[in-house]
Amino acid sequence: MDRLDSISAKEGLYSFMTESNSLYQVRVSKDERTLIRTPQGNDSKRNLRKDNQEIKIVGEFSIVVGEAATFILEPLGDLVDGTIRITNIVKIITYIH
């Protein structure tokens, strides 16, 4: 699989890995879409908000091998509609189930 986006994704669980070796999971259901990032290794300089926790995806997303993935996630506070997360370059995308 070389592409996954919010328009064409069927329901299920997907994973992708970036060049920084961060492992992400995207869950797509009829009611919501979520993202989990699991950093690899113990480099605390690379920690992000809510690592290892499910975060709601509140906007469109696009994951393409060879490009950075972009997500609009639930906001940090009440003053904005969402938080943008841009990953490192995506190496592989897998459909899990």
N, C-alpha and C positions, 0 to 999 in steps of 0.2 A: 504494500500500500504506500503510495507516495503523496497522498493528499487527504485531509479531513477538514471539513468546514461545517459551520452551523446550519447551512442550507441543505446539504446533501447527506449528512450523517444519519445513519439509521440508529435506532435505540440500541444501547449496549455499552460495554466498557472498552475503552481504548487506552493504549499506553504509547508514549513516545519518549525518546531520549535525545538530549541535546549534546553539543560538542563539549560542554562543561561537565558531562556525565550526570546531569540532573535527570531523574526519572519522573515523568509526569503521568497521571492518569486522568482521563476525561470520561465522565459518565454522562450519557445522553439518555433521557427518558422523555416521555410525552409531557411531563409536568415541569421538569427542570434539567439544567446542565450544570455539572460541577467539575472542579479542577482540584487535584491534589498534587503537590510537588514534594518529592522525596530527594533531598540532596544526598549525594554519594560522598563518603569521606567525612572528615571531622574539621573542615575548614570553616570556622565560625564567621569569617569575613564574607562568605557567600550565602549566609542565611537570609531568608526572606520572610516577610510577614506570613504567619500561619503555615509555615512549613509543616508537612505531615498532617495537615488538617484540610478537610473538604471546604472549598470556597465556592459560592454560587457564581456562575458565569451569567452576567445580566445583559450581555449584548452579543453581537455576532463574533465569531472567531474563525481563524484560518490557520491551519497547520500544514506546512508543505516541506517535504524533505529538501534540504539545501537552503532553506530560508529561516529567518526568525519567526516564531509563532507569536500572535498577538491576541490578547484576551481583554475584555472589559469585565472586571470582577465587581462583586458587591463592594460598596464604598467603605472607606475607613471611618467616615463620619457622616453627619447629616447635611453637610454643606455642598456635597457633590453627588452626581448620579452614579458614578462608578470610578474604579481605580484601574488604570491601564497596566497590564503586565506584558512585557515583551521578553521573550526567552532568547537564549543563545541559538545558534543555528541548529535546526533539527536534523538528526542523523537517521532515525528510523521511526516508523509509525506501525503499530501492531493492533489488530482487532483481537480482543481477548475473548469476549462472549457477548 
